[in-house]
C-alpha cells in the first residue's frame, strides 16, 4: 500500500485533470493537495458504439483526459493556474459512468432528462464504473484501470424525483445523481467500492500509484 509513501508524494506536484470537487476531496483525504487543471477533452467526441464494453469506453475517456492535460503543459497560456512554471510529477484523470442494462447513462441534458434517468434507475440495480489514469509526467509511464460498483436504488415516486432534481445536484453528474450528497438518500445499498461511485476508487488508486513509485 501507499501509506508509507505519502510523505514523499506530498512533496510532489499532482495535477488533477478534473473540476470534480468529489475527486479533489478524495485526494485530500490522503493528504494530497492536487492542482486542478481541467483537460478540456470533449467526451462527446468518442463514439460509444466502437467500444466492446462500457468499461473500455470509460478507460479511453480517462486516458485522453490525462494526455490532453499533458499537451496543455506545452502551452503556458492554456494553464489557468496561479503558480508558474508548472512542473508536475503526476497527472491523475478519471471518468465515471452509470450503466443500466448495458446502456450508458451520462450527465443529463436538462431536468426532463434527469427525471427520465432517475425513473429508469428507480427500484433497480445498476453499475457505476470509474476508470482512472495515472500518468507520470516525467517519464510518461501511464497506468489505466477501472472499478465497478453495483448500486441499488429505492423505489422513487415522481414527486420525490422532482424534489431531488430541484436541489440542482443531478445536473452535472453521470446517471443524474451523486451518492455523497442528497442522492445518497435514494440508494438502498451498494456492493463494491463507495469511492468508485464518488468518482475515484481510493484503494485501487493507491495500489497503482504505489506500484508506479517502486
Secondary structure, DSSP 8 states (H G I E B T S, - for coil): --GGGHHHHTTS-EEE----HHHHHHHHHTT---EE------GGGS-GGG-SSHHHHHHHHHHHHHHHHHHHTT-GGG---SSSS---SEEEEEEEEEEETTEEE-B-SSHHHHHHHHHHHTT-EEEEEEEEEEEETTT--EEEEEEEEEEEE----HHHHHHHHTTSGGGGSBTT--TTTGGGGGEEEEES-HHHHHTS-HHHHHHHHHHHH-
